[in-house]
Amino acid sequence: MLRMLLRRCFLGAVTVAIVSAIIFLGVELLPGDACTAFLERDAKGQMLENCRKDFGLDRPALTRYFEWAGNALQGDLGMSASGRKSIAELVGHRMKNSLLLAAVSLSVGVPMAIFLGVITGLWRDRPIDLFFSTVAILAMTIPEFVSATVLILIFSVWLGWLPGIIVTSASAPASEFFPEILLPVFVLAMVMMAHILRMVRSSVIEVMAGDYIQMATLKGVPYWRIVFSHALPNALLPAINVVALTIAWLLGGVVVIEVVFNYPGLGRMMIDAISDRDLPVVQAIALIVASVYVGVNLTADILTMVANPRLRTLNMRGG
Amino acid sequence: MSDLSPHVIPAETPAPKFLSGPRTVLRDVMSRPSGAIGLSLVVFHVLLALTSPLYVPYDFKTMNSMLMLMPPSSEHWLGTDHLGRDVLTRVLLGGREALLVTGVATPVAVVWGGFMGILFGLVGGRVDEVLMRVVDAFLSLPWILKMLVLIVTFGSGIEVLIPTLAFFYGIPVIRIARAATHDVVARDFISAAKARGHSRMTIIRRELVPNVLDTLMVEGAMRWSWMLLAFSSLSFLGFGVSPPTPDWGLMIADARGFMSFAPWGVLGPVIALSSLIIGINLTADALAKALGIDRAQKAPV
């Protein structure tokens, strides 16, 4: 067990190391660098050379990579090319806002999704299942910007219940984002729920068809006890991984949502940085997002390992 | 698994269905409600994209300052946009670029990703282990970041979009194809082929590709819908199709600003884009069921 855990952690670290190399190499291979972006594209001659010296861009790529990666490990993400501010500081507020959006959506979406998934799975092919399964398919296939636009049209333009756009500044405390945050949360939670619901539903159906459930029914165990103590623990185990995949999806999907609602999060900062060709900021955000992705998947794998009784006993016997 | 006859291939490794009877598969897809609706939507959109320039009522780029943001009328069935252009014309034409780009990029992605996945699945060992870590690393970066960096640097013409989409959307296919290959590689007929002295390429072509094809077809249909989603999101964000070319994502982005007094501008492209993506997904769903591939447990990457 411990060996498996350690191996999994090691592989996660290797993946992050490879990502950092890909990010660095990618930016390195693209035409232009932080200086050409900073001084406009047609800058030439002495000025460009001075700037490169300033940024340390005249040194070999390998040295710069290890310096960048080493500093990033210690939480120092370098300076932005435009304005030359500390990236860690710039990213800080945005990160907090994105985490707020993700946390609220997750805490609304995950319990609801599991609840609805269990209901639709137990009552398969009844009207309630057909209804939620259809809504789930619509929610997961329609692009986020389309559903967001439609929701703004309904709730903000026609009904006037919620603001359709966020005007709160990036550095405002979390409490000031309510109630503006509700519509983006609604969109994110809907898509998230769709994926988790479908997974939980099919997992519940599969487990309920199992021999031991039939055995328990024949033994005369009450239905609700079969569901809660026999079926659910097994059915919900695979949900851990889907929740992880959904969080990973959030990291990309949130970018579009943030733009639609003008939400001051990490995703919009990324789009701005890419448009401004602020490469150090792009590199930093890419590294953060990729590390979160790997971290979330790693956590899910470890949780699945720890929670799965079959894996536990298997390894206690020395496997 | 319940079938005990020794001549039947074990149930956990089903025989290639598509190759043994493409017509049966198509009939199976059409016999399911999701398949019938989905495939009709897809065929409708493809036909529309191919023929719409022949019968659109107006020119898609003619602006008219007298007709800005007009509501639906007998001349302009879906009204006009903020530049006085006919919305119906632009909705009818708005899927052409998207279908062209994703229609070319999807098969390319499936072919290169599928080939790499099958090759690594067959070779295995150290090389495979290292390459899977690289694949993981690529997958851990959000698609939008990878795409945008390339588009901002090289432009957003179709000559950039097609290879970029084909490259990035081929990477997850590697994983799927590799996993499907692993299921097949351990079976006797592969050992037999090896014992006969067949080369790697022959084994891939004659034994592995036919067995992995079913999985790849379903994966291709899903990749298509995700690619379309990426394409229209990029247009929506202003990084994709450049105006005045009509495109649904771009039209939604433009019309959003006038939504409070001219909501008809968003509805047309919203319905068009959603119906195409839903159509592809329903088709993929029915195809997966017809081919006996369980897709319920997979979330998008």
Contacts between the chains, C-beta under 8 A, distances in Angstrom:
chain1	res1	chain2	res2	distance
A	11	B	133	7.1
A	14	B	133	5.6
A	15	B	133	5.7
A	15	B	136	4.8
A	15	B	137	5.3
A	15	B	140	6.5
A	16	B	137	8.0
A	16	B	140	7.9
A	18	B	133	5.6
A	18	B	134	5.9
A	18	B	136	7.6
A	18	B	137	3.9
A	19	B	137	4.3
A	19	B	140	5.6
A	19	B	141	6.7
A	22	B	134	7.8
A	22	B	137	5.6
A	22	B	138	6.8
A	22	B	141	7.5
A	23	B	141	7.5
A	26	B	149	7.0
A	27	B	149	8.0
A	30	B	149	7.1
A	30	B	153	5.1
A	31	B	153	6.5
A	32	B	153	7.6
A	137	B	278	7.5
A	137	B	281	6.8
A	137	B	282	7.8
A	138	B	278	7.0
A	140	B	300	8.0
A	141	B	225	6.8
A	141	B	274	7.8
A	141	B	277	5.2
A	141	B	278	5.2
A	141	B	281	4.4
A	142	B	274	4.9
A	142	B	277	6.5
A	142	B	278	7.1
A	143	B	229	5.0
A	143	B	232	5.8
A	143	B	233	5.9
A	143	B	236	7.8
A	143	B	249	7.9
A	143	B	273	6.9
A	143	B	274	7.9
A	143	B	277	6.8
A	144	B	233	7.5
A	145	B	232	7.8
A	145	B	233	6.0
A	145	B	236	4.8
A	145	B	249	7.4
A	145	B	252	6.9
A	145	B	253	7.9
A	146	B	252	6.7
A	146	B	270	5.4
A	146	B	273	6.2
A	146	B	274	6.0
A	149	B	252	5.8
A	149	B	256	5.8
A	149	B	259	7.5
A	149	B	266	5.8
A	149	B	270	6.6
A	150	B	266	7.7
A	150	B	270	6.2
A	152	B	256	7.8
A	152	B	259	7.0
A	153	B	259	5.6
A	153	B	263	5.8
A	153	B	266	6.6
A	157	B	259	5.5
A	157	B	260	5.0
A	157	B	263	6.9
A	195	B	299	4.8
A	195	B	300	7.7
A	198	B	296	6.2
A	199	B	296	7.0
A	199	B	297	6.4
A	199	B	299	7.2
A	202	B	296	4.0
A	202	B	297	6.8
A	203	B	297	7.8
A	238	B	297	6.9
A	242	B	297	8.0
A	242	B	299	5.5
A	245	B	299	4.2
A	245	B	300	7.8
A	245	B	301	7.5
A	246	B	299	6.4
A	248	B	140	7.8
A	248	B	301	7.9
A	249	B	299	6.9
A	249	B	300	6.2
A	251	B	142	5.3
A	252	B	142	3.4
A	252	B	143	5.6
A	252	B	144	5.4
A	252	B	145	7.7
A	255	B	142	6.8
A	255	B	144	5.0
A	255	B	145	7.9
A	256	B	144	7.3
A	256	B	233	5.4
A	256	B	236	7.3
A	256	B	237	6.9
A	259	B	237	6.0
A	270	B	144	7.9
A	270	B	145	6.2
A	271	B	148	7.0
A	271	B	237	6.8
A	274	B	145	7.5
A	274	B	148	4.7
A	274	B	149	6.0
A	274	B	152	5.4
A	275	B	152	6.6
A	277	B	152	6.9
A	282	B	145	7.6
A	282	B	149	6.7
A	285	B	145	7.5
A	286	B	141	5.9
A	286	B	145	5.7
A	289	B	140	8.0
A	289	B	141	7.0
A	289	B	142	5.8
A	289	B	145	7.1
A	290	B	137	7.5
A	290	B	140	4.3
A	290	B	141	5.3
A	293	B	140	4.2
A	293	B	141	7.9
A	293	B	142	8.0
A	294	B	136	7.8
A	294	B	140	5.4
